[in-house]
Amino acid sequence: MRTIGLIGGTSWHSTIVYYRLINELAGKKIGPQANPPLIIYSLNIELMREQNWEKINLAYLHIARKLEIAGAKALVICANTPHMVYEYVQPKISIPILHIADSVGEEATKRELKTLGLLGNKPTMTGGFIQKRLKANYDIDTIIPEEEYLDTAHQFVSAELTQGKFTQTARSFFIDQMQLLKEKGAEGIILGCTELPLLVDEKDFDIPLIATTHLHAKKAVDFILETDY
């Protein structure tokens, strides 16, 4: 098995989900007598809250190099928003970062979905790093909520979900947004916040919900076990 480095902490709730999923998915293939080798670096989420992307880029590069030196053969960023560092960090290290958008693109292609709605915090929805990669590599279009709803979505994610709070108010808001995105042409919905699958799931809606966390963890396991690599 190949060792993967996990960069977590944004939030620690989502990092736990990644760790559990990677071990569970690997266990289904290798049996319960073993578990995959992982190196975890959990950073302070306050770094992300500052929104100083020069500082964030440098911090992720420093962490990535540490994990590479420690023996990681690939990196997994255990959240959606920090993938904004990908274009800065990836060219400066010699091991791959397994991009979360590729996990989405591969699943959507398999399901023959060509237009996806995207939910998450404001940087994830407006940053373009998921949309651009999906369009360039998979010819998939991505739509986001109307401007008037972006701040509310961000507030629910940052003030509640990433702090382990899952309320009926938040659940109702995101289900309403999924309906609006469907009406705008979405054939599936990207749950682009690691905690969103803890709030809503497939049975809550009538079009596919693409949970980035589970797919990203599966991609990590495929790399660890050298499946399709």
N, C-alpha and C positions, 0 to 999 in steps of 0.2 A: 504494500500500500504506500502511496505517496503522501507526504505530509503537506497539509494546507495551513496557511496562516489566516486567522480570522481577526479582522479589525472591527471591534465592537464598541459598546458604550453609548451608542446613539439610537435608541436608549438601551440601558442594560436589560430592560424587559425583552426587547427584540433579540438581543444577543443570546439570552437564555433559549429563546425559541429556535434560533439557528443551531445552537449547540445540541439541543434535544433532537431536532429534525435530522441533522447530519448523522448523529449516532443511531437514531431509529431506522433511517433509510439504509444506512450501511449495514446495520444488523440484519435486515431482511435479506441481504445478499450474502453476507459472510457468516451469519449465525451469531447467536448471543454470547458465544464463548470469546469473542474478540470485539475490539472497537477501534475506530480509525485514529491515527496520530494527528493531533491538532495543536497549534500554538495560538493562544488567544492574547491579543493586546486590547484591553478595554480602556478607552480614553474618556476624559471628562466631557460630558455633553455640553458644558458651558462653552466649550470651543465653538461648537456649531451655533449656539445661540448668539454669539457675537457677530456672526455673518461677515467676518473679515476673511474674505476668500484667499487673499495672499497668505495670511497666517494659517488658514486651514490647509491650503495646498502644501505648505512647507511642513506642517505637522504630519500630514499623511505620508509625505515622501520620507520623512525621518522614520516613521513607524514601519513603512514598507521595507525600507532598507534594513532595519533591525530584524524584521521577520525573515527576510531573505538570508541574512547572515546566520540566523538561528537555524536555518535548514528548511524553510518552507519552499515548496516547489511551485506554488501558486498562492494567490491571495483572494480572499472573499471579504468584501466590505459588507458588514452585516446590517445594512439599511439602504434605503433608496437614495435619499438626498445627497449623502457623501459621494455618490458616484460622479458628482460634479467635478471631483478632483481627478478623474480618470485620465483625461487628455494631458494633464500636467504631469501626473506621476508615472503613468505607464511607460513613456519613452525613456524614463530615467532609471528604470530597473530592468533586470534581465529575466524575471519570471512573470508569467501572465497574471493579470487581474481578471477574474471571471466576471464579466459585466452582467449586471442584473437585467439589462434590456435584451441581451441575447437569450436569456431564459424565457422572457416574454415572447420574443419574436419566434422562437422555435415552437413554442406551444401554440401560438396563434396561427402559425403556418400549418401546423398539424391539424388544427380545427378549421382551417380555411376561412379565417376571419381577416378581413381587410381594413376594417375601421374599428378602432378601439377608443373607449372613453378612458380618461386617466383621472384618478382621485389620489390625493395625498396632501402634503403641506404645500404652501405657496411656492417655495423654490423648486420642488419636484414638478409641480404642474406647469410652472412658467419658465423654468430654466432651460428647457429644450433638449436636455441631454438624453432623455429617453426617447422623445419624439424623433429627433434627428437620426439616432441610431436605428430605430425601427423603420424609418422611411428609407434610409440609405442601404441597410443590409437586408431588409425583408419586404420593402415596398408596402408598408403598413402605415395608414394614416391614423393620427391620434387627435382627439378633441378633448377639451377641458371645459369645466363649468364656466358660466358667464362671469364676467368681472365682479359683479355684485356679490357673488358667493365665495370668492377666493379667500378673503380675509376670515370669514366665518369658518371655512374648512381648515384653514391654517390654525386658527385659535383652538378648535377642537383637537387637532393633532398635537400641537405643542403644549397646550395647557392641561389636556386631559389624557389622551391616549399614550403619549410617551411617558406619562407619570403613573401609568397603570390604572387610570380611571376610565370606565366604560359605562356610559350612561345611556338611558333610553332616548334622551334628547339628541345625543350625537348619532345614535343609530338611525333615528328617524330622519335626521338631516341628510345623512349619506345615502340612505335608500331613496329619498326624494331626488338627490342629485343623480343617482343612477338612472332613475326614470327620465329625467330631463336629458341626460346624455343619450339614452336610447332613442328618445324622440328626435334628437339631432342626427341620428344615423349610426350610433354605436352598435356594433354587433356583439360586443363583449366589453367588460369593464376591467381595467387594470386596477387592482387594489395596491396602489403605489406607496403605501405606508406600511411598514412591517407590522404595525399593530392593528391595521384595519381588518385582517382576517380574524382577529380576536373579537371584533365588534359585529361583523356581518359575515355570513357564509352563503354558499351556493343556494341553499333552500330559501333564502330571503328574496330571490329575484329570478326572473324567467329568461335571462340571457346569461352566457357564461361569465363567471367572475374569475379573473386570472390573478391568483394570489402570488405575488412576486416572491415572497419569502420561501414558500414550499418549493417552487420551481428552481430558485437560486440554490437552495440546499441540495436539491437533487443534482444540479449541475456540479456542485462541489463533490458529491459522492461519486459521480461518474468520473471526475478527474482523479479522485483518490484511488479508485479501483481501475483506472485507466480504460474506462469504457468510452469508446468513440474518440479516444485521443491517441 
